[in-house]
Amino acid sequence: MADLGERGPLWLWAEEQTGGRGRLGRNWVSEPGNLYATFLFPLTGGPESAHQISFVAALAVHDMVGALRPDLVARIKWPNDVLIGGAKFCGVLPEVVGTAPTRVAIGCGVNVAHAPRGTPYPVTALGDGLALSAVLEELDRALSARLSQWDEGKGFAFIRAEWSARALGIGGPVKASVGPVQRTGIFVGLAADGALVLEEADGSRCLVHSGDVIFAELEKLRRVPS
């Protein structure tokens, strides 16, 4: 649709997906009963700040959980995984899909009725008592509010502070794998551009812009009996 000139904003909603994918092209199980939706919208200022949208979307998902299931405690794992009790229930994948103007598609997969089996990490679901339409409506409300606060990057300092207040692992040990390089240290927070700031034993700091990260706080949380 973007290739044909669609600008948005609009939501695309599928009852199931036959080719669902997540970060790095990984498979995303997409059986009926969960929410699979993509939000397409334009950026007037170009793609320079598009990478910040991961943090905006994560906050929106966190807000959605608070509105629909206030009994649950959600936390954010860098950069945009939202977890409940250390288990993942939602995948968010923002991508630039068009130019002139720049358009972004935020893919959202939310486990509502059930969670897939055989995953390499713990997964959970919000609960099958929620109507998918209600989940999408609340997600739309939250995302619209957070995108307005972000204001195409002008409000990223505020978004970064809001994200940090809900994040896992800040102030604790972290391991980061960036290609063949592994680094260990303390997760001291987010850089101005959203990179993970890792402080090593010698006091030096490095910025992690992408890669797999393991937080000691999350590993401890996952070992606690439910």
NUMIRO-426607 format. One line per 2 residues: their letters; for each residue x, y, z of N, C-alpha, C, O. Coordinates in Angstrom, 3 decimals, padded with zeros to 6 digits. Example, Ala and Ser with C-alpha at 12.3 -4.5 7.8 and 13.67 -1.06 7.14 Angstrom:
2
as) 013.190:-005.690:007.800:012.300:-004.500:007.800:013.200:-003.300:007.800:014.236:-003.319:008.465; 012.850:-002.250:007.080:013.670:-001.060:007.140:012.900:000.030:007.870:013.409:001.138:008.039
% end
This chain:
226
ma) 000.825:-001.204:000.000:000.000:000.000:000.000:000.864:001.261:000.000:000.553:002.239:-000.680; 001.969:001.223:000.784:002.876:002.373:000.813:003.513:002.582:-000.557:003.668:003.715:-001.014
dl) 003.882:001.475:-001.209:004.478:001.576:-002.546:003.515:002.201:-003.544:003.940:002.837:-004.508; 002.207:002.018:-003.313:001.193:002.568:-004.208:000.789:003.987:-003.831:-000.073:004.590:-004.469
ge) 001.431:004.519:-002.770:001.196:005.909:-002.420:000.391:006.152:-001.165:000.184:007.307:-000.791; -000.075:005.096:-000.492:-000.861:005.288:000.733:000.004:005.974:001.793:001.140:005.571:002.044
rg) -000.559:007.020:002.407:000.162:007.792:003.413:-000.275:007.442:004.827:000.527:007.532:005.757; -001.539:007.041:005.009:-002.065:006.876:006.344:-002.419:008.235:006.936:-002.433:009.231:006.213
pl) -002.701:008.297:008.220:-002.601:007.178:009.178:-003.768:006.199:009.044:-004.911:006.596:008.819; -003.454:004.923:009.185:-004.488:003.891:009.186:-003.953:002.622:009.841:-002.745:002.404:009.931
wl) -004.879:001.804:010.290:-004.556:000.498:010.860:-004.911:-000.596:009.860:-005.945:-000.527:009.196; -004.062:-001.588:009.759:-004.347:-002.826:009.036:-004.449:-003.926:010.087:-003.558:-004.089:010.921
wa) -005.547:-004.677:010.036:-005.824:-005.664:011.090:-006.093:-007.017:010.433:-006.972:-007.139:009.580; -005.334:-008.021:010.834:-005.511:-009.376:010.308:-005.983:-010.310:011.420:-005.531:-010.205:012.560
ee) -006.889:-011.218:011.085:-007.333:-012.204:012.070:-006.262:-013.254:012.326:-006.166:-013.802:013.424; -005.455:-013.533:011.298:-004.283:-014.394:011.452:-003.288:-014.045:010.366:-003.637:-013.380:009.391
qt) -002.036:-014.494:010.530:-000.998:-014.242:009.538:-000.380:-015.575:009.119:-000.157:-016.459:009.946; -000.109:-015.700:007.828:000.565:-016.910:007.355:002.061:-016.691:007.203:002.813:-017.648:007.019
gg) 002.501:-015.436:007.278:003.923:-015.139:007.153:004.373:-014.129:008.185:005.170:-013.242:007.879; 003.867:-014.252:009.415:004.234:-013.309:010.464:005.727:-013.373:010.767:006.321:-014.451:010.790
rg) 006.325:-012.211:010.998:007.749:-012.184:011.316:008.032:-011.125:012.359:007.302:-010.145:012.504; 009.118:-011.354:013.081:009.547:-010.413:014.099:010.888:-009.804:013.741:011.273:-009.750:012.573
rl) 011.596:-009.345:014.773:012.905:-008.732:014.570:013.878:-009.724:013.941:013.850:-010.916:014.245; 014.738:-009.216:013.061:015.750:-010.013:012.372:015.137:-011.126:011.531:015.787:-012.136:011.260
gr) 013.865:-010.937:011.111:013.211:-011.904:010.252:012.758:-013.167:010.944:012.392:-014.137:010.282; 012.775:-013.176:012.275:012.379:-014.368:013.011:010.888:-014.624:012.877:010.096:-013.692:012.740
nw) 010.515:-015.896:012.918:009.117:-016.271:012.768:008.274:-015.748:013.928:008.715:-015.744:015.078; 007.056:-015.307:013.613:006.110:-014.866:014.650:004.836:-015.683:014.487:004.117:-015.535:013.499
vs) 004.560:-016.552:015.470:003.382:-017.417:015.411:002.131:-016.547:015.427:001.981:-015.682:016.290; 001.235:-016.775:014.474:000.112:-015.852:014.258:-001.213:-016.582:014.094:-001.901:-016.406:013.088
ep) -001.572:-017.394:015.070:-002.833:-018.120:015.013:-004.006:-017.226:015.403:-003.807:-016.215:016.076; -005.239:-017.584:014.989:-006.411:-016.776:015.349:-006.579:-016.674:016.857:-006.231:-017.589:017.603
gn) -007.121:-015.539:017.286:-007.389:-015.315:018.710:-006.524:-014.243:019.328:-006.855:-013.712:020.388; -005.406:-013.914:018.672:-004.551:-012.830:019.126:-004.677:-011.641:018.181:-005.309:-011.737:017.129
ly) -004.072:-010.522:018.565:-004.167:-009.310:017.760:-002.940:-009.168:016.870:-001.805:-009.206:017.347; -003.181:-009.002:015.560:-002.120:-008.754:014.583:-002.508:-007.507:013.796:-003.397:-007.551:012.946
at) -001.841:-006.406:014.082:-002.236:-005.133:013.472:-000.999:-004.302:013.174:000.004:-004.381:013.884; -001.080:-003.508:012.123:000.015:-002.631:011.716:-000.517:-001.215:011.532:-001.536:-000.991:010.879
fl) 000.194:-000.278:012.121:-000.190:001.137:012.004:000.741:001.810:011.005:001.957:001.826:011.194; 000.164:002.366:009.937:000.911:003.057:008.899:000.664:004.554:009.021:-000.482:004.998:009.095
fp) 001.752:005.333:009.041:001.587:006.785:009.187:002.795:007.505:008.588:003.863:006.908:008.452; 002.638:008.786:008.227:003.730:009.534:007.606:004.561:010.301:008.629:004.073:010.672:009.696
lt) 005.829:010.530:008.280:006.700:011.420:009.037:007.026:012.610:008.146:007.599:012.439:007.070; 006.673:013.789:008.574:006.907:014.967:007.749:008.375:015.366:007.745:008.840:016.000:006.798
gg) 009.113:015.003:008.793:010.499:015.452:008.907:011.531:014.498:008.356:012.725:014.753:008.509; 011.131:013.409:007.721:012.087:012.457:007.178:012.413:011.343:008.157:011.885:011.316:009.269
pe) 013.284:010.419:007.748:013.513:009.198:008.516:014.548:009.319:009.626:014.822:008.326:010.300; 015.133:010.489:009.845:016.257:010.613:010.770:015.929:010.158:012.188:016.787:009.596:012.868
sa) 014.719:010.388:012.635:014.345:010.036:014.005:013.485:008.781:014.071:012.928:008.471:015.125; 013.367:008.050:012.959:012.449:006.909:012.925:012.839:005.822:013.931:011.967:005.114:014.435
hq) 014.148:005.680:014.234:014.563:004.633:015.167:013.999:004.865:016.568:013.911:003.925:017.357; 013.620:006.088:016.885:013.073:006.387:018.212:011.670:005.831:018.398:011.183:005.733:019.525
is) 011.020:005.469:017.302:009.632:005.016:017.376:009.511:003.719:018.161:008.449:003.443:018.719; 010.565:002.918:018.219:010.528:001.697:019.029:010.181:002.014:020.478:009.396:001.296:021.097
fv) 010.753:003.071:021.020:010.512:003.450:022.408:009.107:004.025:022.580:008.450:003.789:023.594; 008.655:004.780:021.581:007.300:005.330:021.607:006.268:004.203:021.618:005.317:004.227:022.399
aa) 006.469:003.214:020.741:005.521:002.112:020.633:005.515:001.265:021.896:004.454:000.822:022.339; 006.689:001.033:022.485:006.750:000.255:023.725:005.966:000.932:024.841:005.262:000.267:025.601
la) 006.085:002.247:024.942:005.315:002.976:025.947:003.823:002.849:025.701:003.047:002.710:026.647; 003.414:002.894:024.442:001.992:002.766:024.115:001.464:001.399:024.531:000.369:001.301:025.083
vh) 002.235:000.342:024.271:001.815:-001.000:024.681:001.734:-001.076:026.211:000.799:-001.664:026.756; 002.702:-000.487:026.892:002.671:-000.461:028.359:001.422:000.256:028.858:000.770:-000.203:029.795
dm) 001.090:001.388:028.227:-000.118:002.132:028.604:-001.369:001.286:028.383:-002.295:001.300:029.194; -001.381:000.550:027.275:-002.522:-000.294:026.950:-002.754:-001.339:028.035:-003.891:-001.564:028.449
vg) -001.686:-001.975:028.497:-001.816:-002.979:029.556:-002.377:-002.335:030.822:-003.263:-002.894:031.470; -001.860:-001.165:031.167:-002.342:-000.488:032.368:-003.821:-000.152:032.304:-004.507:-000.174:033.327
al) -004.321:000.158:031.110:-005.733:000.511:030.956:-006.641:-000.718:030.950:-007.727:-000.695:031.528; -006.188:-001.797:030.290:-007.045:-002.977:030.133:-006.887:-004.002:031.244:-007.853:-004.665:031.623
rp) -005.678:-004.134:031.767:-005.401:-005.110:032.819:-004.593:-004.454:033.925:-003.407:-004.746:034.079; -005.223:-003.565:034.703:-004.488:-002.846:035.757:-003.961:-003.763:036.861:-003.140:-003.342:037.676
dl) -004.424:-005.002:036.891:-003.934:-005.958:037.880:-002.564:-006.518:037.514:-001.917:-007.154:038.346; -002.115:-006.293:036.286:-000.837:-006.819:035.823:000.240:-005.739:035.884:-000.034:-004.559:035.663
va) 001.471:-006.161:036.188:002.604:-005.241:036.227:003.461:-005.489:034.992:004.072:-006.549:034.860; 003.505:-004.527:034.102:004.283:-004.648:032.866:005.586:-003.870:033.005:005.626:-002.813:033.636
ri) 006.646:-004.400:032.412:007.941:-003.732:032.369:008.466:-003.787:030.942:008.062:-004.648:030.160; 009.357:-002.877:030.606:009.896:-002.796:029.255:011.345:-003.269:029.240:012.158:-002.824:030.050
kw) 011.662:-004.169:028.319:013.034:-004.630:028.100:013.572:-003.937:026.856:012.927:-003.925:025.808; 014.741:-003.371:026.985:015.332:-002.613:025.880:015.367:-003.437:024.601:015.747:-004.607:024.628
pn) 014.967:-002.822:023.456:014.423:-001.464:023.361:012.905:-001.390:023.449:012.366:-000.376:023.892; 012.190:-002.464:023.027:010.728:-002.309:022.948:009.947:-003.573:023.277:008.786:-003.687:022.884
dv) 010.545:-004.523:023.983:009.781:-005.689:024.431:009.052:-005.330:025.719:009.670:-004.854:026.671; 007.755:-005.554:025.755:006.974:-005.314:026.968:006.669:-006.674:027.584:006.129:-007.557:026.917
li) 007.021:-006.843:028.875:006.938:-008.129:029.549:006.000:-008.056:030.741:005.839:-007.008:031.365; 005.390:-009.186:031.040:004.576:-009.341:032.246:005.161:-010.506:033.037:005.178:-011.638:032.555
gg) 005.637:-010.236:034.242:006.262:-011.287:035.032:007.465:-011.902:034.351:007.746:-013.084:034.548; 008.172:-011.138:033.566:009.327:-011.631:032.843:009.003:-012.368:031.567:009.912:-012.854:030.894
ak) 007.732:-012.466:031.212:007.308:-013.203:030.010:006.820:-012.225:028.947:006.145:-011.241:029.247; 007.173:-012.515:027.714:006.818:-011.642:026.600:005.393:-011.930:026.130:005.007:-013.092:026.004
fc) 004.625:-010.906:025.877:003.263:-011.086:025.370:003.007:-010.265:024.116:001.943:-010.366:023.504; 003.993:-009.447:023.734:003.774:-008.552:022.601:005.070:-008.352:021.839:006.144:-008.246:022.432
gv) 004.962:-008.303:020.518:006.087:-007.962:019.675:005.786:-006.691:018.906:004.685:-006.527:018.381; 006.753:-005.793:018.836:006.586:-004.520:018.134:007.725:-004.379:017.137:008.891:-004.539:017.496
lp) 007.390:-004.079:015.878:008.412:-003.963:014.832:008.127:-002.745:013.953:007.344:-002.840:013.009; 008.759:-001.588:014.253:008.612:-000.415:013.389:009.572:-000.516:012.196:010.725:-000.918:012.352
ev) 009.086:-000.148:011.010:009.898:-000.168:009.803:009.556:001.020:008.916:008.391:001.403:008.801; 010.567:001.597:008.296:010.336:002.620:007.281:009.930:001.909:005.987:010.655:001.042:005.500
vg) 008.778:002.274:005.435:008.232:001.553:004.275:008.006:002.447:003.055:007.540:001.968:002.021; 008.324:003.715:003.157:008.105:004.590:002.015:008.866:005.895:002.163:009.284:006.260:003.262
ta) 009.041:006.594:001.055:009.714:007.891:001.054:008.834:008.908:000.345:007.896:008.567:-000.376; 009.174:010.178:000.580:008.503:011.320:-000.088:006.980:011.252:-000.012:006.352:011.125:-001.063
pt) 006.352:011.327:001.143:006.990:011.479:002.448:007.412:010.135:003.042:006.977:009.070:002.605; 008.268:010.226:004.046:008.641:009.029:004.791:007.403:008.457:005.470:006.627:009.180:006.095
rv) 007.237:007.148:005.335:006.147:006.481:006.028:006.698:005.341:006.881:007.662:004.673:006.508; 006.069:005.139:008.019:006.497:004.119:008.971:005.347:003.157:009.216:004.196:003.573:009.349
ai) 005.660:001.879:009.273:004.687:000.849:009.635:005.116:000.236:010.964:006.215:-000.307:011.080; 004.250:000.324:011.954:004.516:-000.288:013.256:003.703:-001.574:013.340:002.488:-001.529:013.529
gc) 004.361:-002.709:013.203:003.686:-003.987:013.338:003.556:-004.364:014.811:004.527:-004.283:015.564; 002.362:-004.775:015.218:002.107:-005.140:016.617:001.453:-006.515:016.681:000.376:-006.722:016.122
gv) 002.098:-007.440:017.352:001.502:-008.742:017.612:001.292:-008.890:019.104:002.259:-008.915:019.865; 000.041:-008.990:019.536:-000.286:-009.046:020.963:-000.943:-010.375:021.285:-001.979:-010.712:020.713
nv) -000.350:-011.132:022.196:-000.960:-012.371:022.664:-002.125:-012.017:023.587:-001.925:-011.500:024.686; -003.327:-012.300:023.132:-004.527:-011.984:023.914:-005.165:-013.263:024.438:-005.279:-013.447:025.650
ah) -005.579:-014.141:023.544:-006.270:-015.370:023.958:-005.307:-016.480:024.330:-005.623:-017.312:025.180; -004.141:-016.506:023.711:-003.209:-017.608:023.976:-001.796:-017.197:023.622:-001.576:-016.219:022.907
ap) -000.827:-017.968:024.138:000.587:-017.737:023.848:001.137:-018.946:023.109:000.721:-020.073:023.379; 002.067:-018.734:022.180:002.624:-019.864:021.430:003.461:-020.774:022.320:003.935:-020.366:023.380
rg) 003.634:-022.016:021.871:004.438:-022.978:022.613:005.799:-023.143:021.954:005.987:-022.806:020.785; 006.742:-023.667:022.727:008.050:-023.988:022.178:008.920:-022.794:021.862:009.808:-022.896:021.015
tp) 008.700:-021.665:022.511:009.523:-020.482:022.271:010.801:-020.562:023.106:010.817:-021.233:024.138; 011.872:-019.890:022.678:013.128:-019.934:023.424:013.135:-019.065:024.670:014.134:-019.021:025.388
yp) 012.041:-018.378:024.934:011.934:-017.511:026.112:010.504:-017.612:026.643:009.609:-018.008:025.897; 010.264:-017.264:027.913:008.913:-017.345:028.472:007.945:-016.403:027.759:008.297:-015.270:027.430
vt) 006.729:-016.882:027.527:005.694:-016.065:026.897:004.405:-016.183:027.704:004.211:-017.136:028.459; 003.538:-015.205:027.530:002.259:-015.197:028.229:001.234:-014.477:027.359:001.538:-014.078:026.235
al) 000.014:-014.312:027.885:-001.061:-013.642:027.155:-001.856:-012.762:028.119:-001.843:-012.972:029.332; -002.545:-011.776:027.554:-003.323:-010.855:028.381:-004.551:-011.511:028.992:-004.992:-011.114:030.070
gd) -005.116:-012.523:028.309:-006.318:-013.186:028.803:-007.434:-013.129:027.786:-007.697:-012.088:027.185; -008.095:-014.276:027.599:-009.091:-014.352:026.522:-010.413:-013.678:026.858:-011.356:-013.770:026.073
gl) -010.510:-013.004:027.997:-011.718:-012.254:028.314:-011.772:-010.901:027.637:-012.764:-010.183:027.761; -010.708:-010.541:026.916:-010.654:-009.238:026.248:-011.040:-009.378:024.778:-010.572:-010.287:024.093
al) -011.884:-008.489:024.303:-012.233:-008.464:022.883:-011.078:-007.846:022.107:-010.501:-006.847:022.535; -010.740:-008.442:020.960:-009.642:-007.917:020.160:-009.893:-006.480:019.734:-008.962:-005.677:019.677
sa) -011.134:-006.151:019.438:-011.459:-004.779:019.041:-011.165:-003.799:020.169:-010.725:-002.677:019.918; -011.406:-004.218:021.415:-011.133:-003.352:022.562:-009.630:-003.166:022.753:-009.171:-002.080:023.110
vl) -008.869:-004.233:022.513:-007.409:-004.138:022.624:-006.865:-003.174:021.569:-006.031:-002.322:021.876; -007.336:-003.309:020.329:-006.865:-002.423:019.263:-007.288:-000.981:019.522:-006.511:-000.056:019.284
ee) -008.500:-000.784:020.002:-008.975:000.570:020.285:-008.114:001.238:021.347:-007.766:002.412:021.217; -007.769:000.498:022.395:-006.942:001.069:023.459:-005.518:001.293:022.982:-004.887:002.285:023.349
ld) -005.004:000.372:022.162:-003.666:000.547:021.611:-003.618:001.778:020.713:-002.641:002.526:020.748; -004.646:001.997:019.919:-004.709:003.168:019.052:-004.713:004.447:019.877:-004.013:005.407:019.554
ra) -005.499:004.455:020.935:-005.557:005.649:021.797:-004.193:005.939:022.412:-003.720:007.076:022.401; -003.563:004.885:022.951:-002.275:005.070:023.617:-001.188:005.474:022.628:-000.364:006.340:022.924
ls) -001.189:004.847:021.455:-000.159:005.155:020.472:-000.317:006.582:019.946:000.674:007.287:019.757; -001.537:007.002:019.713:-001.771:008.368:019.252:-001.259:009.379:020.273:-000.651:010.386:019.909
ar) -001.507:009.106:021.549:-001.058:010.018:022.602:000.465:010.066:022.683:001.048:011.142:022.811; 001.105:008.910:022.608:002.567:008.864:022.718:003.249:009.462:021.486:004.274:010.130:021.614
ls) 002.693:009.229:020.299:003.265:009.840:019.098:003.154:011.358:019.160:004.043:012.066:018.687; 002.077:011.854:019.736:001.913:013.294:019.889:002.962:013.852:020.847:003.536:014.911:020.593
qw) 003.212:013.145:021.943:004.245:013.577:022.893:005.634:013.553:022.255:006.450:014.444:022.492; 005.891:012.537:021.453:007.185:012.390:020.784:007.417:013.505:019.782:008.521:014.041:019.694
de) 006.386:013.861:019.023:006.408:014.997:018.094:007.583:014.890:017.120:008.350:015.836:016.941; 007.707:013.717:016.495:008.745:013.451:015.493:010.153:013.778:016.009:010.989:014.317:015.284
gk) 010.386:013.442:017.265:011.716:013.591:017.846:011.878:014.791:018.753:012.772:014.804:019.598; 011.034:015.799:018.600:011.186:016.996:019.432:010.953:016.687:020.910:011.514:017.348:021.784
gf) 010.125:015.680:021.184:009.826:015.326:022.563:010.495:014.039:023.012:010.030:013.401:023.957; 011.585:013.643:022.348:012.179:012.360:022.703:012.774:012.352:024.107:012.809:011.302:024.748
af) 013.238:013.490:024.598:013.761:013.531:025.968:012.674:013.112:026.965:012.949:012.392:027.925; 011.445:013.565:026.728:010.333:013.172:027.602:010.030:011.688:027.443:009.835:010.986:028.436
ir) 009.988:011.202:026.203:009.739:009.784:025.945:010.817:008.927:026.601:010.516:007.886:027.184; 012.046:009.354:026.508:013.159:008.604:027.097:013.005:008.507:028.613:013.258:007.452:029.195
ae) 012.595:009.595:029.252:012.379:009.579:030.702:011.214:008.667:031.082:011.299:007.925:032.061; 010.126:008.723:030.308:008.969:007.870:030.572:009.330:006.395:030.380:008.925:005.543:031.170
ws) 010.085:006.106:029.337:010.537:004.732:029.068:011.420:004.233:030.206:011.248:003.111:030.681; 012.354:005.055:030.640:013.296:004.654:031.687:012.583:004.338:033.001:013.018:003.464:033.752
ar) 011.500:005.042:033.275:010.753:004.813:034.510:010.041:003.469:034.517:009.613:003.003:035.573; 009.908:002.840:033.356:009.192:001.573:033.235:010.094:000.425:032.789:009.618:-000.672:032.496
al) 011.395:000.688:032.740:012.328:-000.259:032.142:012.871:-001.267:033.145:012.963:-000.994:034.342; 013.226:-002.431:032.628:013.924:-003.459:033.388:015.428:-003.230:033.311:015.953:-002.812:032.279
gi) 016.103:-003.506:034.405:017.549:-003.656:034.369:018.387:-002.438:034.584:019.603:-002.574:034.722; 017.821:-001.239:034.625:018.643:-000.039:034.797:019.315:-000.084:036.176:018.659:-000.289:037.197
gg) 020.619:000.110:036.179:021.401:000.065:037.410:021.931:-001.314:037.754:022.637:-001.483:038.748; 021.589:-002.315:036.921:022.009:-003.686:037.199:022.898:-004.247:036.111:023.104:-003.603:035.083
pv) 023.435:-005.461:036.328:024.324:-006.092:035.353:023.610:-006.416:034.047:022.425:-006.750:034.028; 024.365:-006.308:032.955:023.836:-006.617:031.635:024.951:-007.218:030.782:026.121:-006.860:030.914
ka) 024.559:-008.135:029.909:025.464:-008.683:028.900:024.900:-008.319:027.533:023.706:-008.483:027.285; 025.745:-007.835:026.665:025.313:-007.439:025.333:026.162:-008.142:024.286:027.391:-008.129:024.354
sv) 025.492:-008.757:023.315:026.176:-009.398:022.193:025.912:-008.581:020.947:024.781:-008.488:020.470; 026.972:-007.992:020.429:026.874:-007.187:019.213:027.745:-007.862:018.160:028.958:-007.654:018.113
gp) 027.108:-008.677:017.312:027.879:-009.485:016.376:028.733:-010.472:017.163:028.213:-011.150:018.049; 030.021:-010.574:016.869:030.887:-011.504:017.583:031.408:-010.972:018.911:032.059:-011.700:019.660
vq) 031.123:-009.703:019.207:031.663:-009.063:020.407:030.669:-009.172:021.560:029.486:-008.876:021.396; 031.155:-009.600:022.728:030.342:-009.660:023.936:030.883:-008.685:024.974:032.084:-008.639:025.241
rt) 029.990:-007.923:025.541:030.385:-006.953:026.565:029.534:-007.168:027.807:028.358:-007.520:027.717; 030.141:-006.952:028.962:029.423:-007.055:030.235:029.668:-005.796:031.047:030.715:-005.159:030.939
gi) 028.690:-005.455:031.854:028.828:-004.265:032.678:027.515:-003.918:033.337:026.693:-004.793:033.611; 027.322:-002.637:033.590:026.111:-002.127:034.230:025.323:-001.307:033.217:025.877:-000.471:032.503
fv) 024.025:-001.562:033.169:023.123:-000.788:032.313:022.810:000.512:033.041:022.038:000.526:033.999; 023.414:001.603:032.582:023.256:002.867:033.304:022.145:003.737:032.741:021.816:004.767:033.330
gl) 021.558:003.347:031.610:020.447:004.117:031.073:020.515:004.254:029.567:021.256:003.533:028.899; 019.739:005.181:029.037:019.677:005.429:027.601:020.494:006.647:027.222:020.486:007.656:027.927
aa) 021.199:006.551:026.105:021.863:007.720:025.532:020.810:008.631:024.912:019.634:008.276:024.833; 021.240:009.795:024.478:020.305:010.771:023.913:019.605:010.244:022.680:018.500:010.682:022.363
dg) 020.238:009.295:021.969:019.624:008.736:020.762:018.895:007.425:021.013:018.380:006.819:020.073; 018.841:006.972:022.273:018.147:005.737:022.608:019.041:004.526:022.732:018.564:003.444:023.073
al) 020.330:004.676:022.463:021.251:003.550:022.614:021.360:003.140:024.073:021.234:003.971:024.973; 021.597:001.841:024.303:021.822:001.338:025.652:023.236:001.721:026.080:024.201:001.449:025.366
vl) 023.356:002.351:027.244:024.664:002.750:027.757:025.132:001.689:028.739:024.503:001.464:029.773; 026.242:001.039:028.407:026.809:-000.036:029.219:028.134:000.442:029.794:029.046:000.820:029.059
ee) 028.228:000.419:031.126:029.466:000.812:031.801:030.245:-000.429:032.193:029.753:-001.258:032.959; 031.459:-000.564:031.671:032.273:-001.733:031.929:033.033:-001.586:033.243:033.002:-000.528:033.872
ad) 033.720:-002.663:033.657:034.365:-002.707:034.971:035.416:-001.614:035.138:035.639:-001.141:036.252; 036.057:-001.212:034.061:037.096:-000.191:034.154:036.545:001.227:034.116:037.307:002.194:034.087
gs) 035.212:001.351:034.116:034.582:002.664:034.110:034.308:003.221:032.741:033.633:004.244:032.619; 034.809:002.582:031.705:034.529:003.047:030.349:033.097:002.708:029.965:032.504:001.761:030.482
rc) 032.567:003.486:029.067:031.189:003.272:028.635:031.130:003.035:027.134:031.856:003.657:026.358; 030.252:002.123:026.746:030.034:001.880:025.327:028.543:001.979:025.038:027.710:001.777:025.921
lv) 028.226:002.287:023.808:026.841:002.432:023.377:026.447:001.226:022.540:027.147:000.852:021.599; 025.318:000.623:022.893:024.794:-000.527:022.159:023.553:-000.065:021.404:022.538:000.277:022.010
hs) 023.642:-000.058:020.084:022.516:000.388:019.263:021.633:-000.766:018.803:020.456:-000.563:018.504; 022.181:-001.960:018.744:021.404:-003.133:018.366:022.136:-004.372:018.859:023.328:-004.315:019.161
gd) 021.427:-005.483:018.940:022.029:-006.729:019.403:021.198:-007.372:020.487:020.201:-006.803:020.933; 021.600:-008.551:020.914:020.894:-009.269:021.965:021.473:-008.885:023.322:022.690:-008.822:023.498
vi) 020.581:-008.629:024.275:021.016:-008.232:025.615:020.358:-009.128:026.655:019.217:-009.561:026.494; 021.103:-009.398:027.728:020.607:-010.213:028.832:020.767:-009.408:030.113:021.872:-008.998:030.468
fa) 019.652:-009.185:030.803:019.666:-008.407:032.035:019.568:-009.337:033.238:018.735:-010.244:033.264; 020.415:-009.112:034.226:020.392:-009.942:035.434:019.046:-009.838:036.142:018.552:-010.832:036.675
el) 018.449:-008.650:036.153:017.150:-008.479:036.816:016.083:-009.342:036.162:015.244:-009.930:036.844; 016.121:-009.413:034.835:015.122:-010.227:034.130:015.351:-011.708:034.381:014.388:-012.445:034.593
ek) 016.594:-012.164:034.365:016.873:-013.568:034.624:016.426:-013.964:036.018:015.902:-015.061:036.210; 016.626:-013.087:036.994:016.171:-013.356:038.354:014.654:-013.415:038.421:014.092:-014.274:039.101
lr) 013.995:-012.511:037.722:012.542:-012.468:037.711:011.970:-013.734:037.115:010.948:-014.232:037.588; 012.606:-014.265:036.088:012.116:-015.460:035.442:012.340:-016.722:036.264:011.717:-017.753:036.008
rv) 013.227:-016.644:037.249:013.459:-017.806:038.113:012.506:-017.854:039.284:012.428:-018.864:039.984; 011.765:-016.747:039.509:010.817:-016.715:040.624:009.588:-017.523:040.261:009.006:-017.277:039.204
ps) 009.147:-018.503:041.101:007.964:-019.303:040.777:006.741:-018.433:040.630:006.535:-017.504:041.411; 005.913:-018.732:039.615:004.692:-017.944:039.395:003.572:-018.434:040.289:002.467:-017.893:040.246
% end
